[in-house]
């Protein structure tokens, strides 16, 4: 019995000498990087409709305005606008804050403008949500002068025009 107690006491003293395992931690620093390419996208632009024009009418024909809406990277500045000159008889002023152009449709001369409106700010991203874009709206309007003869045509006549926004 003495022998068993002596052996248990020896075993207990050996176990007491073994150090307990300790938790440890190490850290390392790193950078998070990105190279952002800023862009704008333009939603589909509805038609600029002049409606019905009567030859030699006494008043100018005003088109129902339409809007070109851009969704852009937040913080972009320096926007300019211009119309194309690809359509037969069309003209466009140099690129500027407002786009100015003219054209001929069904023998009727028209003038068009695209004017920027107020910018609607987006929201910043947070750790728990994505940010949203800024919204830039351009109102496109047009007029047809009075007293024009036009050219005989059937139905609604269409001419494709392009608005280019540079940023």
N, C-alpha and C positions, 0 to 999 in steps of 0.2 A: 504494500500500500504506500509505504514511504517512497518506494521507487516510482510509482505512478504519479504521486503528487510532485515529486522532484522533476519528472519529465514534463509534466504539464506546466510547471513553473518555468522551466527552461524554454519551452515552446512559446509561452506567453511573453517572455522577455525578448525573444527573437522577433516576434511579431511587433512588439512595441518599438523596436529599433528601425523597422522598415518605414521610410517616410511616406506620408499620404500623398496621393496624386493631387497636383494643383492645376486649376484651370489657367490657361494663358491665352493672350490675344495679341495679334500683330495687325498693323494697319498699313495701308499703302494709298497714296494719293494719285489721282488721275484727272485728266481734263476731258470734258465733254465738248466736242466740236461739231460744227456744221458750216457749210457754205450755202447760203440761201440764194437762189435765183428768183428775183422778184418778177411777178407777172400780173397781167390783167387778162380777164376773159370778158367777152361781150355776149350778153344774152341775145337771143333772136330779136331783131328789130321789126316791128310791124310796118305795114305799108304807110307811106305818106299819101293820103287819098285826097285828091282835089274835088271829087264828086263830079257833077255834071256841069259842063261849060256850054253856054249858048253863044254861038258866033256873034261877035260885035256887042256882047253884053256891056252894059254901061258901068258896072263896078268890077273891081278886081275880085278874083276868085281866091279865097283863102283855104288852104288845105287844113284838114284835121291834123293837128300835131301828133307826132309819135315820139317815143323815147328810146334812146340807146343807153342801156344800163351796163356799166362795167363793174366787175367785182375784182378788186385789186389788193395786192400786198399792202398792208398798213404802212403809211408814212411816205408813199411815193408822191413826188411833186413834179412840176414842170410839164404838165400835160399840154399838148397841142393837137389841133384837129384839122383835117382837110378832106374834101370830097375828091372822088376820082374824076377823070376826064375821058374815060373809056367809051361812054355812050355817045352816039352820034350827036353832034351839036352841043355837047356839054362843055362847061368851063368850070374852073375852080380857082379861087384866090390862093395865094401862097399860104402855107401852113401857119396857123395862128391860134390863139386861144379859142376863137369862134371859127367854125368852118363856114365858108361862103361859096356858093356855087350857082350855076344856072344851067338850063338845058332847054330842049325843045321836044315836046311830046305831042303827037297828032297835029303837028304844025302850030302848036301853042307854046310860046316862050314862058318859062317859069324861073323863079328865083328860089333858092333854098338856103337855109342857115341851120347850123347846129350850135347851140349855146349851152355851155356847161352850167349846171345848177350847183347847189350846195353839196358838199361831200358829207355822206353819212358815215360816221366813224364806226369802225369795227371794235371788237373787244379783244383784249389781250389774253393770251393763253395763260393758264395757271397749271399747277401740278396736277389738278384733277379735271381740267377741261381744255378743249382746244379753243384757239382764238377764232374770230370771224373776220372776214375781209371788210375793207372799206368799200362803199358803194359810190360810184361817180355816175351821175345821170346827165345825159346830153339831150336837150329838147330839140327835135328836128321839126322845123316849120317851113312853110312855103307859100308863095303867092303867084298867081298868074295875072298879069296886067289885063285891063279891060280892052275892048275894041279890037280883039284879034279875030281873024277869019278862020284859022285852023285849016286842016286838010281832011277831006272826007275819009271817015274810018268807021268801022262797025264794032260795036261793043266797047268794053273797057280796054284802053291801051295801057301797056306797061313798059316801063323802062327801068332796067336795073341800075342802081347807083350804089356806091360804096363809100362809107364813112371810115376814115382811118384815124385812130387816136394814137399818138406817139407819146411815150413817157420815158 
